[in-house]
């Protein structure tokens, strides 16, 4: 896959994550949770070389929250599954994008 396509997949997954967190209108906690993902989405329009690594690191808590909501959380099942799939794909695609452009996450 080309870096542009991988970045598009990452951006689409980030957009899906924001959409699940904001629609239907959730509590202020949902809005606060969507802000970091929206920030990563905005930065992804003109990403730096390590952007994908930061996206992957950002998605770990969202995947954990989605798994907890699937098992026994207050969020209904379908949005929790969409959140889990989108965050997992964003994690993988973010790392894949970083690798495809030849960047490294080493200091």
C-alpha positions in Angstrom: 0.0 0.0 0.0 1.2 3.5 -0.7 1.8 5.9 2.2 -1.0 8.2 0.9 -3.5 5.3 1.1 -2.4 4.2 4.5 -2.6 7.8 5.8 -6.1 8.0 4.4 -7.1 4.9 6.2 -5.7 6.3 9.4 -7.5 9.6 9.0 -10.8 7.7 8.2 -10.4 5.7 11.4 -9.7 8.8 13.4 -12.8 10.4 12.0 -14.9 7.4 12.8 -13.6 7.5 16.4 -14.5 11.1 16.7 -17.9 10.4 15.3 -18.6 7.6 17.8 -17.5 9.8 20.7 -19.7 12.8 19.6 -22.8 11.2 18.1 -25.3 10.9 19.5 -24.5 13.8 21.7 -22.8 12.3 24.7 -21.8 13.8 28.0 -19.1 16.4 28.4 -16.8 13.4 29.0 -17.4 12.2 25.4 -16.6 15.7 24.1 -13.4 15.8 26.2 -12.4 12.4 25.0 -12.9 13.4 21.3 -10.6 16.4 21.5 -7.2 14.6 21.4 -8.4 12.4 18.5 -9.7 15.5 16.7 -6.3 17.1 17.3 -4.5 14.1 15.8 -6.9 14.2 12.9 -6.2 17.9 12.3 -2.4 17.3 12.5 -2.8 14.4 10.1 -3.7 16.7 7.3 -0.1 17.8 7.1 1.7 15.1 9.2 5.2 15.2 10.6 7.4 12.1 10.3 6.4 10.6 13.6 2.7 11.4 13.4 1.8 7.7 12.9 3.6 6.7 16.1 1.8 9.3 18.1 -1.5 8.2 16.6 -0.7 4.6 17.6 0.1 5.7 21.2 -3.0 7.8 21.4 -5.3 4.9 20.3 -4.2 2.5 23.1 -6.5 4.0 25.7 -9.4 4.2 23.3 -9.1 0.6 22.4 -9.1 -0.3 26.1 -12.2 1.8 26.8 -14.0 0.2 23.8 -13.2 -3.3 25.1 -14.4 -2.4 28.5 -17.6 -1.0 27.1 -18.2 -4.1 24.9 -17.9 -6.3 28.0 -19.7 -4.3 30.7 -19.9 -0.6 30.0 -22.6 1.9 29.8 -22.1 2.5 26.0 -24.3 0.5 23.8 -22.7 -2.4 22.0 -22.6 -1.2 18.4 -20.9 2.1 19.0 -18.4 0.3 21.3 -17.6 -2.2 18.6 -17.1 0.6 16.0 -14.9 2.5 18.5 -12.8 -0.7 19.1 -12.4 -1.5 15.4 -11.7 2.1 14.4 -9.1 2.6 17.2 -7.4 -0.8 16.4 -7.2 0.1 12.7 -5.9 3.6 13.4 -3.2 2.0 15.7 -2.1 -0.4 13.0 -2.4 2.1 10.1 -0.5 4.8 12.0 2.4 2.5 12.6 2.2 1.3 9.0 2.3 4.9 7.7 5.4 5.7 9.8 7.1 2.6 8.5 6.0 3.2 4.9 7.6 6.6 4.7 10.9 5.3 6.2 10.6 7.1 9.5 11.7 5.6 12.8 10.3 6.1 16.2 13.7 6.0 17.9 14.9 9.2 19.7 
